[in-house]
Amino acid sequence: MSDIVLLDTSVYLNVLDVPGFNQDRQVIFNRFIERVQNSDYFLLPMATIWETGDHIADLPDGRLRRQFAGELVKQVRQAFNNAAPFRTTYFPNSEVFLRWLADFPEYAQRNKSDSQTREGVSLSDLSIIKEWEETCARHTMSRVLIWSLDRDLAAYDRR
């Protein structure tokens, strides 16, 4: 059965092969190919798109920034047009986003995990978690997971 996979920035940067952010490229890309062959559905959360663009803008070479920015734009446009392998997640309207924003102080206060006690949950991670929750609610019979190199986000896996 196909899984619904929300891509975190840490994984998407490896799929795009962005220099300096692609340390796990081979492992991630091999797993990505396996998931494509499994007919998994890949969702690009709003935060992943923004954060990926931020990392691309931090590349030291303007030529590379342009190259990878162009690839990001191409893939996000394809995702908006429901072209494989990606689709965008539900992008919240202002009312929904304000509800998420209201939850942020509680999440920021929490420790990110038992091992990361000096860091709370970021607003970007919170939005991915909220999008995961929305996806779970819409697809009650499917496995929905956040594919992330961050163990805390990777723990969001409803089988």
C-alpha positions as CSV (number, residue, x, y, z in Angstrom):
1,M,0.0,0.0,0.0
2,S,1.3,3.5,-0.8
3,D,2.3,5.9,1.9
4,I,1.7,9.6,2.1
5,V,5.0,11.2,2.7
6,L,5.5,14.8,3.8
7,L,9.0,15.8,2.9
8,D,11.0,17.8,5.5
9,T,13.6,20.3,4.3
10,S,16.5,18.0,5.4
11,V,15.3,15.3,3.0
12,Y,14.2,17.6,0.2
13,L,17.6,19.3,0.1
14,N,19.2,15.9,-0.5
15,V,16.7,15.0,-3.2
16,L,17.5,18.3,-4.9
17,D,21.2,17.6,-4.3
18,V,21.9,21.2,-3.0
19,P,25.7,21.5,-2.3
20,G,26.5,21.8,1.4
21,F,23.1,20.3,2.3
22,N,23.4,17.0,0.6
23,Q,25.6,15.0,2.9
24,D,23.1,12.1,2.8
25,R,22.3,12.3,-0.9
26,Q,23.0,8.7,-1.9
27,V,21.0,7.1,0.9
28,I,18.1,9.5,0.6
29,F,18.0,9.4,-3.2
30,N,18.0,5.6,-3.2
31,R,15.2,5.5,-0.6
32,F,13.3,8.2,-2.7
33,I,13.5,5.9,-5.8
34,E,12.2,3.0,-3.7
35,R,9.3,5.1,-2.5
36,V,8.6,6.3,-6.1
37,Q,8.5,2.6,-7.2
38,N,6.2,1.9,-4.3
39,S,3.8,4.6,-5.7
40,D,4.1,6.7,-2.5
41,Y,2.6,10.2,-2.6
42,F,5.1,13.0,-1.8
43,L,3.9,16.2,-0.3
44,L,5.9,19.4,-0.1
45,P,4.8,21.3,2.9
46,M,4.8,25.1,2.8
47,A,7.7,25.3,5.4
48,T,9.8,22.9,3.3
49,I,9.5,25.1,0.3
50,W,10.4,28.3,2.2
51,E,13.3,26.7,4.1
52,T,14.7,25.1,1.0
53,G,14.7,28.5,-0.7
54,D,16.4,30.0,2.3
55,H,19.2,27.4,2.1
56,I,19.6,27.9,-1.6
57,A,19.9,31.7,-1.1
58,D,22.8,31.0,1.4
59,L,24.9,29.2,-1.2
60,P,28.2,31.0,-1.7
61,D,28.2,31.0,-5.5
62,G,25.6,33.1,-7.4
63,R,25.6,30.6,-10.3
64,L,24.7,27.8,-8.0
65,R,22.0,29.9,-6.3
66,R,20.4,30.5,-9.6
67,Q,20.7,26.9,-10.8
68,F,19.1,25.5,-7.6
69,A,16.6,28.3,-7.3
70,G,15.5,27.5,-10.9
71,E,15.2,23.8,-10.0
72,L,13.2,24.6,-6.9
73,V,10.8,26.8,-8.9
74,K,10.4,24.1,-11.5
75,Q,9.6,21.4,-9.0
76,V,7.2,23.6,-6.9
77,R,5.3,24.6,-10.1
78,Q,5.0,20.9,-11.0
79,A,3.8,20.2,-7.5
80,F,1.1,22.9,-7.7
81,N,0.0,21.3,-11.0
82,N,-0.1,17.8,-9.4
83,A,2.7,16.6,-11.6
84,A,4.6,13.6,-10.2
85,P,6.4,13.0,-8.0
86,F,5.4,15.9,-5.7
87,R,2.3,17.7,-4.7
88,T,1.9,20.5,-2.3
89,T,0.2,20.0,1.0
90,Y,-2.8,21.9,2.1
91,F,-1.8,25.6,2.3
92,P,-3.7,27.1,5.2
93,N,-5.8,30.2,4.8
94,S,-5.3,33.1,7.2
95,E,-7.9,31.7,9.7
96,V,-6.2,28.3,9.9
97,F,-2.7,29.8,10.1
98,L,-3.8,32.1,12.9
99,R,-4.9,29.0,14.9
100,W,-1.5,27.4,14.2
101,L,0.2,30.6,15.3
102,A,-1.8,30.6,18.5
103,D,-0.4,27.1,19.3
104,F,3.2,28.3,18.7
105,P,4.0,29.6,22.3
106,E,3.1,26.2,23.8
107,Y,5.3,24.4,21.2
108,A,8.2,26.8,21.5
109,Q,8.1,26.3,25.3
110,R,8.4,22.5,25.0
111,N,11.8,20.8,24.6
112,K,12.1,19.6,21.1
113,S,12.8,16.2,22.4
114,D,14.3,14.4,25.4
115,S,17.7,14.8,23.9
116,Q,17.3,18.4,22.7
117,T,16.4,20.3,25.8
118,R,17.8,23.6,24.8
119,E,15.6,24.0,21.8
120,G,11.8,24.2,21.3
121,V,9.7,23.4,18.3
122,S,10.2,26.0,15.6
123,L,7.3,27.7,13.8
124,S,8.4,25.9,10.6
125,D,8.3,22.5,12.3
126,L,5.0,23.3,13.9
127,S,3.5,24.1,10.5
128,I,4.7,20.7,9.2
129,I,3.3,19.0,12.2
130,K,0.0,20.7,11.6
131,E,0.0,19.8,8.0
132,W,0.7,16.2,9.0
133,E,-2.3,16.3,11.3
134,E,-4.5,17.7,8.6
135,T,-3.3,15.0,6.1
136,C,-3.9,12.3,8.7
137,A,-7.5,13.6,9.2
138,R,-8.2,13.6,5.5
139,H,-6.6,10.2,4.8
140,T,-7.7,8.0,7.7
141,M,-6.9,4.7,6.1
142,S,-3.4,5.6,4.9
143,R,0.0,5.6,6.5
144,V,1.1,9.3,6.8
145,L,4.6,10.2,7.8
146,I,7.1,13.1,7.9
147,W,10.3,12.0,6.2
148,S,13.0,13.9,8.0
149,L,16.6,13.4,9.1
150,D,15.4,15.2,12.3
151,R,14.4,12.4,14.7
152,D,11.8,14.5,16.3
153,L,9.9,15.2,13.1
154,A,10.5,11.6,11.8
155,A,8.6,10.4,14.9
156,Y,5.4,11.6,13.2
157,D,4.5,8.4,11.5
158,R,0.9,7.2,11.6
159,R,0.9,3.6,10.4
